[in-house]
Amino acid sequence: MTDNPFQLSQIVVLTMIVVLFAATTLFRFKAEHLEGSKAEAVLGAALFGLMFGLIVVLVLLPMRFEEQSGGTPSWLPFFAIIILALRSDRITSLPMVGRFLRAYRVATLRRTITQSRERLDKLGVARDTESRNADE
């Protein structure tokens, strides 16, 4: 495919990240976490993994090699902006892929809420958030 081992490693790393995001989505989310179908969430996870993998492959790995050779990356602020865009929910408004990314983000947030409630129950913390919200 390619003679350059760095390019081959980039392809392997990117593929592994996408597969891991999609595979963990298959097994992590229950029906109550999903907004649409499980396929939409898995596709959204694969797309999110692709975006995250591209950052790793195109930014982090070259930055690591540039750092080892003694240089300093001048495009570090751009990298920070990309990370913030991924962490925000603005990516769910992208045309054609937004609904899949939204399905994945909603499932992730619902699972986080469920886990937090289970941990609070395990700690014996009463759920008085409804009464607190009513007082305000």
C-alpha positions, 0 to 999 in steps of 0.5 A: 500500500505504502512504503513509508512506515510513518504513513502506514502507522498513521493508517493503522492508528486511525483505523484502530480509533474509529473501530474502538469508538464504534465497538464500544458504542455497540456494547456500552449503550442500552436502549434507554440511552438511545434517541434513535436507532443503535445504528445511528449512534454507532455511525455517529461514534465512528464519525466522532472517532474519525474526527478524533483519529484525524486529530491524533494522526495529523496533529499529535503524531507529527507534533511528537516527531517535530518535538523530538527533532527539537522544533516547536509547533507554531500551530498549537493554537489551531489545535486547541480550537479543533479540540474545543470544537469537538468537545462542544455540541456545535458539530451536531449541526453539521450537514448530513452527518449532524444527526448521527453525531447528535445520536452519539452525543445524546446517548453518551450524555444519557449514559453519563447521567444514568451512571451518575445517578447509580453512583449517587445511590450507591453513596446513599445520597438522596435525590433531592434535586427536584425539591431544590429546583422547586424552591428556586 
